[in-house]
Amino acid sequence: MDIAEHPRRWLGLPVFVLALALVATIGALAAVDAGGEYLMLERPAWAPPRWLFGPAWTVLYVMIALSGWLAWSARGLTPALGVYAVQLVLNAAWTPLFFGAHLYGAAFAEIVVLWGTIVATVVLFRPISRPAAWLLVPYALWVTYAGALNLAVWLMN
């Protein structure tokens, strides 16, 4: 039976939500004083206000969880979900590098790899579930912007 037709497919949704909650929690714990630190950094004029990060990431994490669940619902465990899992780990690693360890260059290198895994996930999800792929596009765009911001902060500080 196709997973999409399986009555228990809805049981998988909380797993994806919990995975993203874990990623968000790791970031939150690593960035307890990120707001204050962000204000102390030299930033480009196009840097967003610090209040924007929480709402933006909340929406993105919901979309990322739904994307993974849709891909899993369509085909079950596939290599595409392995790439999806790698980008979650990379997502969780960025905040400790940038805010926890103040390794702005390493954080930039890491966000470039993160961006690549997000794009790879979009490409791999497209034949499985177009909605799953499209749900990751805002995430890829935000990480593109965040990567440019990371680079600027690294060069300015």
Phi, psi and chi 1 to 4 in degrees:
 res  aa     phi    psi   chi1   chi2   chi3   chi4
   1 MET       -  136.8  177.2 -171.5  -52.6      -
   2 ASP   -65.2  137.3 -173.1   -4.4      -      -
   3 ILE   -59.0  -35.8  -71.0  176.5      -      -
   4 ALA   -59.7  -26.0      -      -      -      -
   5 GLU   -95.5   -8.6  -62.4  170.4    5.7      -
   6 HIS   -73.1  131.2 -163.3  -78.3      -      -
   7 PRO   -64.8  -20.3   16.7  -24.2      -      -
   8 ARG   -93.1    6.6  -66.2 -170.3 -172.7  179.0
   9 ARG   -59.6  -28.5   78.1 -177.5 -171.9  128.6
  10 TRP   -66.6  -21.7  -70.1   98.1      -      -
  11 LEU   -67.6  -19.6  -63.5  176.4      -      -
  12 GLY   -76.5  -25.0      -      -      -      -
  13 LEU   -57.3  -47.0 -176.3   56.4      -      -
  14 PRO   -60.4  -28.8  -21.8   30.9      -      -
  15 VAL   -63.4  -44.7  173.1      -      -      -
  16 PHE   -69.0  -38.7  -73.5   91.5      -      -
  17 VAL   -63.6  -43.6  170.8      -      -      -
  18 LEU   -64.7  -38.0  -72.4  172.4      -      -
  19 ALA   -60.8  -43.9      -      -      -      -
  20 LEU   -71.3  -33.5  -91.6  -62.5      -      -
  21 ALA   -63.1  -37.5      -      -      -      -
  22 LEU   -64.6  -45.1  178.0   61.3      -      -
  23 VAL   -59.3  -45.8  169.2      -      -      -
  24 ALA   -64.0  -39.0      -      -      -      -
  25 THR   -65.8  -42.2  -60.1      -      -      -
  26 ILE   -59.3  -44.9  -69.8  168.6      -      -
  27 GLY   -62.5  -42.2      -      -      -      -
  28 ALA   -66.2  -40.7      -      -      -      -
  29 LEU   -68.1  -34.3  -68.3  174.1      -      -
  30 ALA   -78.0  -14.2      -      -      -      -
  31 ALA  -126.7   45.3      -      -      -      -
  32 VAL   -55.9  -41.5  172.4      -      -      -
  33 ASP  -111.9   31.9 -169.8   33.3      -      -
  34 ALA   -61.5  -38.2      -      -      -      -
  35 GLY   -60.1  -46.4      -      -      -      -
  36 GLY   -66.7  -41.9      -      -      -      -
  37 GLU   -64.5  -40.9 -177.6  178.0  -22.7      -
  38 TYR   -58.7  -40.7  179.7   73.1      -      -
  39 LEU   -68.9  -26.4  -68.5  177.1      -      -
  40 MET   -83.2  -16.6  -66.0  177.7   68.2      -
  41 LEU   -76.6  149.5  -68.1  169.1      -      -
  42 GLU   -72.2  127.4  -69.9  -70.0  -35.0      -
  43 ARG  -130.4  153.0  -60.8  176.6  -47.5  -80.7
  44 PRO   -69.7  161.2   24.2  -31.0      -      -
  45 ALA   -61.2  -25.3      -      -      -      -
  46 TRP   -89.2    7.3   45.8  -91.2      -      -
  47 ALA   -68.6  140.1      -      -      -      -
  48 PRO   -75.7  160.2   28.7  -34.6      -      -
  49 PRO   -67.3  151.5   22.2  -29.3      -      -
  50 ARG   -63.4  -28.3   69.8  179.0 -179.8  171.7
  51 TRP   -65.8  -19.1   63.2  -97.7      -      -
  52 LEU   -73.4  -27.6 -177.7   62.4      -      -
  53 PHE   -63.2  -45.0  -69.4   98.2      -      -
  54 GLY   -59.7  -55.3      -      -      -      -
  55 PRO   -61.5  -40.1  -22.0   30.3      -      -
  56 ALA   -62.3  -47.9      -      -      -      -
  57 TRP   -68.7  -32.5  -83.8  110.8      -      -
  58 THR   -61.2  -48.2  -60.8      -      -      -
  59 VAL   -63.7  -43.9  170.3      -      -      -
  60 LEU   -63.4  -42.5  -70.1  170.4      -      -
  61 TYR   -63.1  -37.6  -77.5  147.0      -      -
  62 VAL   -62.9  -44.3  168.4      -      -      -
  63 MET   -65.7  -38.6  -66.6  171.8   75.6      -
  64 ILE   -65.2  -43.2  -63.7  164.3      -      -
  65 ALA   -62.6  -45.9      -      -      -      -
  66 LEU   -62.3  -39.4  -73.0  173.0      -      -
  67 SER   -60.5  -50.0  173.2      -      -      -
  68 GLY   -61.1  -42.8      -      -      -      -
  69 TRP   -63.9  -42.1  175.7   73.3      -      -
  70 LEU   -62.6  -41.8  -74.6  171.1      -      -
  71 ALA   -65.5  -43.3      -      -      -      -
  72 TRP   -64.2  -42.8  172.8   80.5      -      -
  73 SER   -60.6  -33.9  -67.4      -      -      -
  74 ALA   -75.5  -38.2      -      -      -      -
  75 ARG  -137.3   -3.2  -63.5 -103.1  178.7   91.7
  76 GLY    80.1 -158.9      -      -      -      -
  77 LEU   -73.2  122.3  -67.3  177.0      -      -
  78 THR  -132.4  166.8   63.6      -      -      -
  79 PRO   -57.3  -29.9  -27.7   36.0      -      -
  80 ALA   -59.6  -37.6      -      -      -      -
  81 LEU   -70.7  -24.3  -77.8  170.9      -      -
  82 GLY   -65.8  -43.3      -      -      -      -
  83 VAL   -65.6  -40.1  177.3      -      -      -
  84 TYR   -56.6  -45.0  173.1   87.1      -      -
  85 ALA   -64.5  -38.6      -      -      -      -
  86 VAL   -62.3  -42.9  168.5      -      -      -
  87 GLN   -67.1  -29.9   66.2   80.6   22.7      -
  88 LEU   -65.3  -42.8  -69.3 -178.8      -      -
  89 VAL   -62.8  -44.1  170.3      -      -      -
  90 LEU   -64.2  -38.5  -69.6  168.5      -      -
  91 ASN   -59.5  -45.9 -177.5  -55.2      -      -
  92 ALA   -65.9  -29.5      -      -      -      -
  93 ALA   -78.5  -23.3      -      -      -      -
  94 TRP   -64.4  -48.4 -176.8   85.9      -      -
  95 THR   -60.0  -45.9  -56.8      -      -      -
  96 PRO   -60.9  -35.5  -24.0   32.5      -      -
  97 LEU   -66.3  -48.4  -79.5  172.5      -      -
  98 PHE   -75.8  -57.1 -170.5   89.9      -      -
  99 PHE   -88.5  -36.7  -74.0  110.3      -      -
 100 GLY   -75.4  -49.7      -      -      -      -
 101 ALA   -99.1  -10.1      -      -      -      -
 102 HIS    59.9   32.1  -48.0  -74.3      -      -
 103 LEU   -96.7   75.7  -63.3  172.7      -      -
 104 TYR   -63.6  -36.8  -53.1  132.0      -      -
 105 GLY   -68.0  -45.6      -      -      -      -
 106 ALA   -64.0  -38.9      -      -      -      -
 107 ALA   -63.7  -37.5      -      -      -      -
 108 PHE   -65.5  -45.8  175.9   70.5      -      -
 109 ALA   -58.8  -41.4      -      -      -      -
 110 GLU   -66.2  -39.5 -164.0  -88.7   -3.2      -
 111 ILE   -70.5  -27.9 -153.7  167.6      -      -
 112 VAL   -65.9  -43.3  169.5      -      -      -
 113 VAL   -65.8  -41.7  176.1      -      -      -
 114 LEU   -56.6  -47.8  169.2   60.5      -      -
 115 TRP   -57.6  -44.5 -177.3   87.6      -      -
 116 GLY   -61.0  -39.5      -      -      -      -
 117 THR   -72.1  -31.0   60.4      -      -      -
 118 ILE   -65.9  -47.8  -64.6  166.2      -      -
 119 VAL   -60.9  -43.0  170.8      -      -      -
 120 ALA   -61.1  -39.9      -      -      -      -
 121 THR   -64.3  -42.5  -55.1      -      -      -
 122 VAL   -58.3  -47.7  170.0      -      -      -
 123 VAL   -62.9  -43.4  169.1      -      -      -
 124 LEU   -71.7  -32.4  -68.0  168.7      -      -
 125 PHE   -75.3  -26.6  -84.1   10.7      -      -
 126 ARG   -54.1  -48.5 -170.5  170.1 -174.9  -88.0
 127 PRO   -73.5  -16.4   17.6  -23.2      -      -
 128 ILE   -85.2  -48.9  -64.7  169.8      -      -
 129 SER  -157.5  110.0  167.5      -      -      -
 130 ARG   -60.8  -41.6  -75.5 -174.2 -175.6 -145.1
 131 PRO   -59.7  -38.0  -25.6   34.8      -      -
 132 ALA   -61.8  -42.8      -      -      -      -
 133 ALA   -65.0  -47.4      -      -      -      -
 134 TRP   -64.2  -31.8  -82.0  108.9      -      -
 135 LEU   -64.4  -20.1  -79.0  166.2      -      -
 136 LEU   -90.1  -12.1  -65.9  177.1      -      -
 137 VAL   -62.5  -45.7  170.3      -      -      -
 138 PRO   -60.0  -35.5  -23.6   33.8      -      -
 139 TYR   -61.9  -47.0  175.6   36.4      -      -
 140 ALA   -61.1  -41.0      -      -      -      -
 141 LEU   -65.8  -42.6  -66.8  172.5      -      -
 142 TRP   -64.4  -41.8 -179.8  -98.5      -      -
 143 VAL   -68.9  -30.6  169.2      -      -      -
 144 THR   -61.3  -48.6  -58.4      -      -      -
 145 TYR   -63.0  -45.1  175.6   66.5      -      -
 146 ALA   -62.9  -36.6      -      -      -      -
 147 GLY   -64.9  -42.5      -      -      -      -
 148 ALA   -63.6  -40.5      -      -      -      -
 149 LEU   -65.3  -43.1 -178.6   58.9      -      -
 150 ASN   -58.2  -46.5 -175.3  156.7      -      -
 151 LEU   -60.8  -45.9  178.0   60.8      -      -
 152 ALA   -61.7  -44.0      -      -      -      -
 153 VAL   -63.4  -42.4  166.5      -      -      -
 154 TRP   -60.4  -46.2  177.5   30.7      -      -
 155 LEU   -69.8  -30.7  -64.9  175.3      -      -
 156 MET   -84.7  -18.9  -65.4  172.6   81.0      -
 157 ASN  -115.9      -  -67.9  -84.0      -      -
